[in-house]
Amino acid sequence: MCGIFAYLNYNVARERRYILEVLFNGLRRLEYRGYDSAGISVDSSYFYVGCEDHCGNSCKPLPPLVFRQEGNIDSLVRSVYEEVATTDLNLEESFPIHAGIAHTRWATHGEPAPRNSHPQSSGSENDFLVVHNGVITNYEVLKETLVRHGFTFESETDTEVIPKLAKFVFDKANEGEGDQTVTFSQVVIEVMRHLEGAYALIFKSRHYPNELIACKRGSPLLLGVKELNEDKGTGASFHDVKFLTNSGQPKELFFSSDAQALVEHTKKVLVIEDGEVVHLKDGDVTILKFDNDKGKSKGGHTRPASVQRALSVLEMEVEQINKGKYEHYMQKEIHEQPESLTTTMRGRLIRGGSCKAKSVLLGGIKDHLKTIRRSRRIVFIGCGTSYNAALASRPILEELCGIPVTMEIASDLLDRLGPIYREDTVVFVSQSGETADTLLALEYALENGALCVGITNTVGSAIARNTHCGVHINAGCEIGVASTKAYTSQIVVMVMLALAIGDDTISNQTRRESIIDGLFELPSKVREVLKLDQEMKDLAKELMSEQSLLVFGRGYNYATALEGALKVKEVALMHSEGILAGEMKHGPLALVDENLPIVVIATHDACFSKQQSVIQQLHARKGRLIVMCSKGEASLVCPGGSCRVIEVPQVVDCIQPVVNIVPLQLLAYHLTVLRGYNVDQPRNLAKSVTTQ
């Protein structure tokens, strides 16, 4: 996955230095999406080739400038200013209209290197430049065709075929013609006809100065609009191709992979839909709907239909995307969990009066509850942390709903083409709502006629738009690559989902009400467990030189073991493995000795006595034990003080994983800092995996 960003100023003078900083800051906001290389493109001066009076009418503009660099955004910034210092490029030159594009990369095709960074170019003259998030699956076929037509390739990326294909289309359309006859949007649409895969693209061209075009299929992309002299009205809508009549009013327009790069500029955004082509020209926004099948059937380059779209307002503040008093985003997001859990539950838990039962109201699924209750089974589909959150919630769904619940890792379901039936309810869990494998599994489930439910943290995401119904977890912005607060909010949402589905069963009423009471108390319990921060830091100091860590859990806390181990391996780069405690004697016991640190989760629930037995067996093999238990039960799990104990507050069993994961999140965080690694940008990873 990558981050793409663009900035176009219209009728407002901006210096080149200012434009560069807007692009750099946009990339910094998107850096969690990829950080192994980056690049930008801005315009050269106004001088035109072969034109002494700088008329710009019939003379060819100078090629755009392209800067690309291996490493993070700061590496790019340094290299740009170092290169500028060796040239006569004027950073104070002012542009009343200017279009710049930028990209931060997570490598999928080709190693991190300047030649593989974006923007990718059509050739030495930079006639067409493209920044891309996604994967073009048929790029090898396109590359072979373009090579036969004389194009040479410099990179190993799939993206390079796109600008070269655009140049090929442009040159073919203008063969034998004195004047330019093909529009920018026609070139881009013709390119789209040949592309297969998932992508979000932004095009810039020297043949169409001061214009940008964006299009997408599968990967996220937003348009931001900032009118510098706008009235204090409620906003505007797109009508008949045009966005706001162009009266020369100054404005700034942005494209971005994520709202986090837009909020500091504007809250007026448009979530670009699949198949839409958004053309920025002369301060106007033109939106065309691309239909590949329709174009092929007519056999010509028919003008796609225009669409009318309304702007929405971001419910996000700049403070949410800053670190505040914390050193890292992961640290901030761990400590935000009492507030994020409160927000997740706000307005959804109903305590009722003296004669009214406690209940849960999930507006996003209430019209589909009867269908869900009639399902032959509920299927959870997710990847990574989202899968673990669903696994933590499975037991309570089975208990309260009486419906079989199965778990599927999205990629594995697709590999097997596992059976999905019309009578199934399939729940898709994804923090970003854009996870590639989960989206493909969603398409598969829709084709098979299942009721599809989305659980995501991102309003307007692909999963939120394409499922029949769903619940937003409302955890707030999560920027650290390793998910923390989204995980705990996902568990809470799925517990509330179980309560809502099982609400028609009288026999479970007492159990449901005790869970609701526990949910009300949960934020304060998490606040209490966060006080273990220093204790976890001390433990991290003991473990920082270790090579491996095992985490045993069972029942509700098998998912806690998996997620805790995942956090350690993600950010601390230490081998760690979450193991179902019931499987200990079927292999893992062979690893136990006095050196290997082992975390055992043994808080008080239905599996407590079994975990006591596991601890005894590990102790008998001289295991180096770290036991997590409920407050006041240290003597029950560690007689004679033979092991290290982490005591956590006791809550209702089905939400105990929310409390139990917090010390492990803190441990992973402190291990990473002590080992000298980047907490927010772990090696080889990115926040949302939008490629397969």
C-alpha positions in Angstrom: 0.0 0.0 0.0 1.1 3.6 -0.7 0.0 7.1 0.0 -0.8 9.6 -2.8 -1.4 13.3 -2.5 -1.9 16.2 -4.8 -2.3 20.0 -4.4 -3.7 22.5 -7.0 -3.9 26.2 -6.2 -6.2 28.2 -8.5 -6.2 32.0 -8.7 -4.2 32.3 -5.5 -0.5 33.0 -5.8 1.7 30.4 -4.0 5.4 30.4 -4.0 7.3 27.2 -5.0 8.6 26.8 -1.5 5.0 26.9 -0.1 3.9 24.4 -2.7 6.7 22.0 -1.8 5.9 22.3 1.9 2.2 21.5 1.3 3.2 18.4 -0.6 5.8 17.3 2.0 3.3 17.8 4.8 0.7 15.8 2.9 3.1 12.9 2.6 4.0 13.1 6.3 0.3 12.6 7.1 0.3 9.6 4.8 3.6 8.2 5.8 2.1 5.4 7.9 0.8 4.0 4.5 4.4 3.4 3.3 7.8 4.8 4.1 10.5 3.0 2.1 10.7 5.7 -0.6 9.0 8.9 -1.7 8.8 11.4 -4.5 7.1 14.6 -5.7 6.6 16.6 -9.0 6.2 20.3 -9.3 6.3 22.6 -12.3 9.4 24.2 -13.9 9.4 27.9 -14.4 6.9 29.6 -16.7 9.5 29.7 -19.5 8.5 27.7 -22.6 10.8 25.9 -25.0 11.5 27.9 -28.1 9.5 30.9 -26.9 11.2 34.2 -26.3 8.1 36.2 -25.2 6.8 33.4 -22.8 3.4 33.6 -24.5 2.6 30.0 -23.6 0.1 29.8 -26.5 1.7 27.6 -29.1 5.0 26.9 -27.4 5.8 23.7 -25.6 6.1 24.1 -21.8 9.2 22.9 -20.0 9.0 19.4 -18.5 7.8 19.2 -14.8 10.4 18.7 -12.2 10.5 15.3 -10.5 12.3 14.5 -7.2 12.5 10.9 -6.0 14.4 9.4 -3.0 14.8 6.1 -1.2 13.9 6.3 2.5 11.3 8.2 4.5 9.8 11.6 3.9 12.6 13.5 5.7 15.1 11.8 3.4 13.1 13.2 0.4 12.9 16.7 1.9 16.6 16.8 2.5 17.4 15.5 -1.0 15.1 18.1 -2.6 16.6 21.0 -0.8 20.1 19.8 -1.4 19.4 19.4 -5.2 17.8 22.9 -5.2 20.9 24.4 -3.6 23.0 23.2 -6.5 20.8 24.6 -9.2 19.3 28.0 -10.0 15.7 26.9 -9.2 13.9 29.8 -7.5 11.9 28.7 -4.5 10.3 32.2 -4.2 8.9 32.0 -7.7 5.1 32.6 -7.5 2.4 30.6 -9.3 -1.2 31.8 -9.5 -2.1 28.3 -10.8 0.0 25.2 -10.1 -0.6 21.5 -9.9 1.8 19.3 -7.8 1.7 15.5 -7.0 3.4 13.4 -4.3 3.8 9.8 -3.3 5.1 7.8 -0.4 5.7 4.1 -1.2 5.4 0.7 0.3 7.4 -1.5 -2.1 5.5 -4.3 -3.9 7.3 -4.4 -7.3 10.9 -3.6 -7.2 13.2 -2.7 -4.2 13.1 0.7 -2.5 15.2 2.9 -4.8 14.8 6.2 -6.6 14.1 4.5 -10.0 11.2 2.6 -8.4 9.8 5.5 -6.5 6.9 7.6 -7.8 6.0 9.7 -9.7 6.7 7.3 -12.5 7.2 8.9 -15.9 6.4 8.4 -19.5 10.0 9.2 -20.5 12.8 11.7 -20.2 10.6 14.6 -21.0 8.0 13.8 -18.3 5.1 14.2 -20.7 2.9 12.2 -18.3 3.5 11.5 -14.7 1.6 9.2 -12.4 1.4 8.4 -8.7 -0.3 5.1 -7.9 -1.6 3.2 -4.9 -2.5 -0.4 -5.7 -1.3 -3.2 -8.0 -1.8 -3.5 -11.8 -2.1 -7.2 -12.4 -1.7 -7.2 -16.2 1.3 -4.9 -16.3 3.6 -7.5 -17.8 1.4 -7.8 -20.9 1.1 -4.0 -21.2 4.9 -3.7 -20.8 5.6 -6.2 -23.6 3.3 -4.3 -25.9 4.8 -0.9 -25.1 8.4 -2.3 -25.6 7.4 -3.5 -29.1 6.3 0.1 -29.8 9.7 1.4 -28.8 9.3 2.3 -25.1 12.1 1.6 -22.7 11.5 0.9 -19.0 13.8 2.1 -16.2 12.0 0.7 -13.1 10.8 -2.7 -11.9 7.4 -1.3 -10.9 4.0 -2.2 -12.3 3.2 1.5 -12.3 5.6 2.6 -15.1 3.3 1.1 -17.7 0.6 3.7 -16.9 2.4 7.0 -17.9 3.9 5.2 -20.9 0.5 4.0 -22.0 -0.8 7.5 -21.5 1.9 8.9 -23.8 1.2 6.1 -26.4 -2.5 7.0 -26.4 -1.7 10.7 -26.6 0.7 10.3 -29.5 -1.6 8.0 -31.4 -4.5 10.4 -31.0 -2.5 13.3 -32.3 -0.8 11.6 -35.3 -0.9 13.8 -38.3 -2.7 16.6 -36.5 -1.2 20.0 -36.1 -3.2 20.9 -33.0 -3.9 18.9 -29.9 -7.3 17.2 -30.4 -7.5 14.8 -27.5 -8.5 16.0 -24.0 -6.7 14.9 -20.8 -9.8 13.0 -19.6 -10.0 11.1 -22.9 -6.4 10.0 -22.6 -6.9 8.8 -19.0 -10.1 7.0 -19.8 -8.5 5.2 -22.6 -5.6 4.2 -20.3 -8.2 2.9 -17.7 -9.7 0.6 -20.4 -6.5 -1.3 -20.5 -5.7 -1.6 -16.8 -6.6 -4.6 -14.6 -6.2 -4.7 -10.8 -6.8 -2.3 -8.0 -5.6 1.3 -8.2 -5.9 4.9 -7.3 -4.1 7.1 -9.7 -3.3 10.8 -10.1 -2.1 12.0 -13.5 -0.1 15.2 -14.3 1.0 16.2 -17.8 3.1 18.9 -19.4 0.6 18.8 -22.4 -2.2 19.8 -20.0 -0.5 22.3 -17.7 -2.2 23.2 -14.4 -4.6 20.2 -14.7 -4.8 17.0 -12.6 -6.9 13.9 -13.1 -7.6 11.3 -10.5 -9.4 7.9 -10.9 -9.8 4.8 -8.8 -10.8 1.2 -8.7 -10.6 -0.5 -5.3 -8.0 1.7 -3.6 -9.2 4.7 -1.5 -9.0 8.3 -2.8 -10.6 11.6 -1.6 -11.0 15.1 -3.1 -10.7 18.1 -0.7 -12.0 21.5 -1.6 -11.0 24.8 0.1 -12.6 28.0 -1.2 -10.6 30.9 0.1 -13.4 33.4 -0.2 -16.3 31.0 0.6 -19.5 32.0 2.4 -20.3 30.4 5.7 -23.0 28.3 4.0 -23.6 24.6 4.3 -21.6 23.7 1.3 -22.3 22.9 -2.4 -22.9 20.0 -4.7 -21.6 19.0 -8.0 -24.2 19.6 -10.8 -24.0 18.7 -14.5 -20.3 18.0 -14.6 -19.3 21.3 -12.9 -18.4 21.9 -9.3 -19.3 25.5 -8.4 -19.6 27.9 -11.3 -16.1 29.3 -12.0 -16.1 33.0 -11.4 -12.4 33.2 -10.9 -12.9 32.6 -7.2 -9.6 31.5 -5.6 -9.5 28.0 -4.3 -7.3 25.1 -3.3 -8.0 21.5 -4.4 -6.5 18.4 -3.0 -6.4 14.7 -3.7 -5.4 12.3 -0.9 -5.4 8.6 0.0 -6.7 9.5 3.4 -8.7 12.3 5.1 -5.8 12.7 7.6 -3.8 14.6 5.0 -6.8 16.9 4.2 -8.2 17.9 7.6 -5.6 20.6 8.2 -6.6 22.3 4.9 -10.3 21.7 4.6 -13.2 19.6 6.0 -15.1 19.7 2.7 -14.4 16.4 1.0 -15.7 14.0 -1.6 -15.1 10.3 -1.3 -14.3 9.3 -4.9 -16.2 6.2 -6.0 -14.8 3.3 -8.1 -14.9 4.1 -11.8 -15.1 7.8 -11.3 -12.7 10.1 -13.2 -12.2 13.5 -11.4 -10.7 16.2 -13.6 -9.4 19.5 -12.1 -9.2 22.3 -14.7 -9.6 26.0 -14.5 -10.7 25.8 -10.9 -13.6 23.5 -11.8 -14.1 19.8 -10.9 -15.5 17.6 -13.6 -16.7 14.1 -12.5 -17.1 11.4 -15.2 -18.3 7.9 -14.6 -16.1 5.3 -16.4 -17.9 2.1 -17.6 -15.4 -0.2 -19.2 -18.0 -2.6 -20.6 -20.1 0.2 -22.1 -17.1 1.7 -23.9 -16.1 -1.7 -25.3 -19.6 -2.5 -26.6 -19.9 0.7 -28.5 -16.5 0.3 -30.0 -15.6 4.0 -29.7 -14.4 6.6 -27.3 -17.9 7.8 -26.2 -18.0 10.5 -23.5 -18.7 8.9 -20.2 -21.7 10.1 -18.2 -21.2 12.9 -15.8 -22.4 12.4 -12.2 -23.7 14.7 -9.5 -22.1 14.3 -6.2 -22.4 16.2 -2.9 -19.6 17.2 -0.6 -19.5 15.8 2.9 -17.9 17.4 6.0 -15.1 15.6 7.9 -15.8 14.9 11.5 -12.2 15.1 12.4 -10.0 17.7 14.2 -6.3 18.4 13.6 -5.6 17.6 17.2 -6.7 14.0 16.6 -3.8 13.4 14.2 -1.1 15.0 16.3 0.9 13.2 19.0 0.1 15.8 21.7 2.1 15.1 24.8 3.2 11.6 23.6 6.4 10.6 21.9 4.8 8.2 19.5 1.4 7.6 17.9 1.3 4.0 19.2 1.9 5.3 22.8 -0.8 7.9 22.4 -3.3 5.4 20.9 -2.7 2.9 23.8 -3.4 5.6 26.3 -6.5 6.9 24.4 -8.3 3.6 24.9 -10.6 4.7 27.8 -11.8 7.6 25.7 -12.1 5.6 22.4 -14.1 2.8 24.1 -16.4 5.4 25.6 -16.9 6.9 22.1 -17.5 3.4 20.6 -20.3 2.7 23.1 -21.8 6.2 23.2 -25.5 6.2 22.4 -25.5 2.4 21.9 -25.9 1.1 25.4 -29.3 1.6 27.0 -29.5 1.0 30.8 -33.3 1.6 30.9 -35.4 2.6 33.9 -36.7 0.7 36.9 -39.0 -1.5 34.7 -37.1 -1.4 31.5 -34.5 -4.0 30.6 -31.0 -3.0 29.7 -30.4 -3.2 25.9 -28.1 -2.3 23.0 -29.1 -0.2 20.0 -27.0 -0.5 16.8 -28.7 1.6 14.3 -26.7 0.3 11.3 -28.0 -3.2 11.6 -31.4 -2.9 13.4 -33.3 -3.4 10.1 -31.5 -6.6 9.4 -31.6 -8.3 12.9 -34.4 -10.7 12.0 -32.5 -11.9 8.9 -29.3 -12.4 11.0 -31.2 -14.4 13.6 -32.5 -16.7 10.9 -29.0 -17.4 9.5 -27.7 -20.9 9.3 -24.3 -19.6 10.5 -22.3 -16.4 11.1 -19.0 -16.2 9.3 -16.3 -13.7 10.5 -13.8 -12.6 7.9 -10.7 -10.5 8.6 -6.9 -10.3 8.5 -4.4 -9.8 11.2 -5.6 -7.8 14.2 -9.1 -7.6 12.9 -9.2 -11.4 12.7 -8.0 -11.7 16.3 -10.7 -9.2 17.5 -13.4 -11.4 15.8 -11.9 -14.5 17.4 -12.1 -12.9 20.8 -15.8 -12.3 20.2 -16.8 -15.6 18.8 -17.6 -17.4 22.1 -20.1 -14.7 23.3 -21.8 -14.7 19.9 -22.3 -18.5 20.1 -23.5 -18.3 23.6 -26.0 -15.5 23.2 -27.2 -16.2 19.7 -27.2 -19.9 19.5 -25.9 -19.7 15.9 -22.8 -21.5 14.7 -19.9 -19.0 14.2 -17.0 -19.8 11.9 -13.7 -17.9 11.4 -12.1 -17.2 8.1 -8.8 -15.5 7.3 -9.8 -13.5 4.1 -6.9 -14.7 2.0 -7.4 -18.4 2.9 -11.1 -18.3 2.1 -10.3 -16.9 -1.3 -7.5 -19.5 -1.9 -9.9 -22.3 -1.0 -13.0 -20.8 -2.5 -14.7 -21.9 0.7 -18.4 -22.3 0.7 -20.6 -19.3 1.5 -24.3 -19.7 1.3 -27.3 -17.5 0.9 -28.5 -18.3 4.4 -25.1 -17.1 5.9 -24.5 -13.8 7.6 -20.9 -12.8 6.8 -19.3 -10.2 9.0 -16.3 -8.3 7.5 -13.9 -6.8 10.1 -11.4 -4.2 9.0 -10.0 -1.1 10.7 -9.4 0.8 7.4 -12.3 -0.7 5.5 -10.0 -1.0 2.5 -8.0 -4.2 3.2 -7.5 -5.9 -0.2 -8.1 -9.5 0.7 -11.1 -8.6 2.8 -12.6 -6.6 -0.1 -12.1 -9.5 -2.4 -13.8 -11.8 0.1 -16.7 -9.4 0.3 -17.1 -9.5 -3.5 -17.1 -13.3 -3.2 -19.7 -13.4 -0.5 -22.0 -10.9 -2.3 -21.8 -13.1 -5.5 -22.9 -16.0 -3.3 -25.9 -14.1 -2.0 -25.0 -13.9 1.7 -26.0 -11.0 4.0 -22.9 -8.9 4.4 -22.2 -6.9 7.5 -19.3 -4.5 7.8 -17.4 -3.5 11.0 -14.9 -0.8 10.2 -13.3 2.4 11.7 -13.5 4.4 8.5 -16.7 6.1 7.4 -17.1 6.0 3.6 -14.6 3.1 3.1 -15.2 0.4 0.5 -16.4 -2.1 3.1 -18.8 0.5 4.6 -20.2 1.3 1.2 -20.5 -2.2 -0.2 -21.9 -4.2 2.7 -25.7 -4.4 3.3 -25.4 -3.0 6.8 -22.8 -2.5 9.4 -21.4 -0.8 12.5 -18.7 1.9 12.7 -16.4 1.3 15.7 -15.8 5.1 16.1 -12.4 4.6 17.7 -11.0 7.8 16.1 -7.9 8.2 14.0 -5.4 5.4 14.4 -2.0 6.4 12.8 0.4 4.0 14.4 0.9 1.0 12.1 0.3 -1.5 14.9 -3.4 -1.4 15.8 -4.2 -0.8 19.4 -7.4 1.2 20.2 -9.1 -0.1 17.0 -8.6 -3.7 18.3 -10.3 -3.0 21.6 -13.1 -1.1 20.0 -13.7 -3.9 17.5 -14.1 -6.4 20.4 -16.6 -4.1 22.1 -18.6 -3.6 18.9 -18.8 -7.3 18.3 -19.9 -8.0 21.9 -22.6 -5.4 21.4 -23.5 -7.1 18.1 -23.9 -10.4 20.1 -26.1 -8.6 22.6 -28.3 -7.1 19.8 -28.7 -10.4 18.0 -29.5 -12.3 21.2 -31.9 -9.7 22.5 -35.0 -11.8 21.7 -33.9 -14.7 24.1 -35.5 -14.4 27.6 -33.3 -17.1 29.1 -30.1 -15.0 28.6 -31.5 -11.7 29.9 -29.6 -11.8 33.2 -26.3 -12.6 31.4 -26.9 -9.8 28.9 -27.6 -7.3 31.6 -24.4 -8.2 33.4 -22.4 -7.7 30.2 -24.0 -4.3 29.6 -23.1 -3.3 33.2 -19.5 -4.5 32.5 -19.4 -2.5 29.3 -20.3 0.7 31.2 -17.5 0.1 33.6 -14.9 -1.0 31.0 -13.3 2.5 30.3 -12.5 2.9 34.0 -11.0 -0.6 34.1 -8.8 0.1 31.1 -7.8 3.4 32.7 -6.8 1.4 35.8 -4.7 -1.2 33.9 -2.9 1.6 32.1 -1.2 2.4 35.4 0.9 -0.7 34.7 2.9 1.3 32.2 6.0 1.5 34.3 5.8 -2.1 35.4 5.6 -3.1 31.7 8.6 -0.9 30.9 10.6 -2.7 33.7 9.6 -6.0 32.2 10.6 -4.9 28.8 14.1 -4.1 30.1 14.4 -7.7 31.3 13.2 -9.1 27.9 14.8 -6.6 25.5 17.8 -9.0 24.7 15.6 -12.1 24.2 15.1 -13.6 20.8 11.7 -15.3 21.3 8.6 -15.0 23.4 5.7 -17.4 23.8 2.2 -16.4 24.9 -0.3 -19.0 26.1 -4.1 -18.3 26.3 -7.3 -20.2 26.0 -11.1 -19.5 25.8 -11.7 -15.8 25.4 -8.0 -15.1 25.8 -6.7 -17.3 23.0 -7.2 -14.2 20.8 -5.3 -12.1 23.4 -2.4 -14.5 23.1 -2.4 -14.2 19.3 -2.8 -10.4 19.4 -0.2 -9.8 22.1 2.4 -12.0 20.2 1.5 -10.1 17.0 2.2 -6.8 18.6 5.6 -7.9 19.8 6.6 -9.3 16.4 5.2 -6.3 14.5 7.0 -3.5 16.3 9.7 -5.0 18.5 10.9 -7.3 15.7 11.1 -10.2 18.2 10.0 -13.6 17.3 6.8 -14.2 19.3 4.1 -16.8 19.1 0.6 -16.9 20.5 -0.4 -20.5 21.4 -3.7 -22.1 22.4 -2.9 -23.4 25.9 -4.8 -26.6 25.2 -2.2 -27.5 22.5 0.8 -27.0 24.8 1.5 -30.8 25.1 1.1 -31.3 21.4 4.5 -29.8 20.5 5.1 -26.4 22.1 6.2 -28.0 25.4 9.4 -29.1 23.7 10.5 -25.5 23.6 10.2 -24.9 27.3 13.4 -24.3 29.4 14.7 -21.9 32.0 15.7 -19.3 29.4 12.7 -18.9 27.1 10.2 -16.3 28.5 6.6 -17.5 28.5 3.6 -15.3 29.1 0.5 -17.2 30.4 -2.9 -15.4 30.5 -4.8 -16.8 33.5 -7.4 -14.3 34.5 -10.4 -15.8 36.3 -13.0 -17.3 33.9 -14.3 -20.7 33.0 -10.9 -21.8 31.8 -9.1 -20.7 35.0 -8.5 -24.1 36.5 -7.1 -25.4 33.2 -4.7 -22.5 33.0 -3.6 -23.3 36.6 -2.7 -26.8 35.4 -0.8 -25.3 32.4 1.2 -23.1 34.8 2.1 -26.1 37.0 3.3 -28.1 34.0 5.4 -25.3 32.7 6.8 -24.7 36.2 7.7 -28.4 36.5 9.9 -28.0 33.3 11.6 -24.9 34.9 9.8 -22.6 32.5 10.5 -18.8 32.8 7.0 -17.7 33.5 5.2 -14.3 33.4 1.6 -14.8 34.4 -1.2 -12.4 33.9 -4.0 -12.9 36.5 -6.9 -11.2 38.1 -6.2 -8.8 41.0 -5.7 -10.6 44.3 -5.1 -14.0 42.7 -1.3 -14.0 42.4 -1.1 -16.7 45.1 -3.4 -19.0 43.1 -1.4 -18.9 39.9 2.1 -18.6 41.4 2.5 -20.3 44.7 5.6 -19.3 46.6 6.2 -16.4 44.2 8.0 -18.6 41.7 7.1 -16.5 38.7 6.5 -12.9 37.7 2.9 -11.8 38.0 0.9 -9.1 36.2 -2.3 -8.3 38.0 -5.2 -6.8 36.0 -8.7 -5.7 37.0 -11.4 -8.4 36.8 -14.3 -7.7 34.4 -17.0 -9.8 32.7 -15.3 -12.7 30.9 -16.4 -11.8 27.4 -14.8 -8.3 27.7 -11.8 -9.4 29.7 -9.7 -9.6 26.5 -10.0 -5.8 26.2 -8.4 -5.3 29.6 -5.8 -8.1 29.2 -4.4 -6.9 25.9 -3.4 -3.5 27.3 -0.3 -4.7 29.3 0.8 -6.6 26.2 0.4 -3.5 24.1 2.5 -1.6 26.6 5.1 -4.3 26.7 5.4 -4.3 22.9 5.7 -0.6 22.8 8.5 -0.4 25.5 10.4 -3.4 24.0 10.4 -1.5 20.6 11.7 1.8 22.1 14.4 0.0 24.2 15.5 -2.1 21.2 15.9 1.1 19.2 13.3 0.5 16.5 10.7 2.9 15.0 7.4 2.2 16.9 5.1 3.9 14.4 6.8 2.6 11.3 7.8 -1.0 11.8 10.1 -2.6 9.2 8.4 -3.8 6.0 4.9 -3.0 7.2 2.2 -0.5 6.4 -1.0 0.5 8.1 -3.6 -0.8 5.7 -2.8 -3.5 3.2 -4.6 -2.5 0.0 -2.6 -4.9 -2.2 -2.7 -8.7 -2.3 
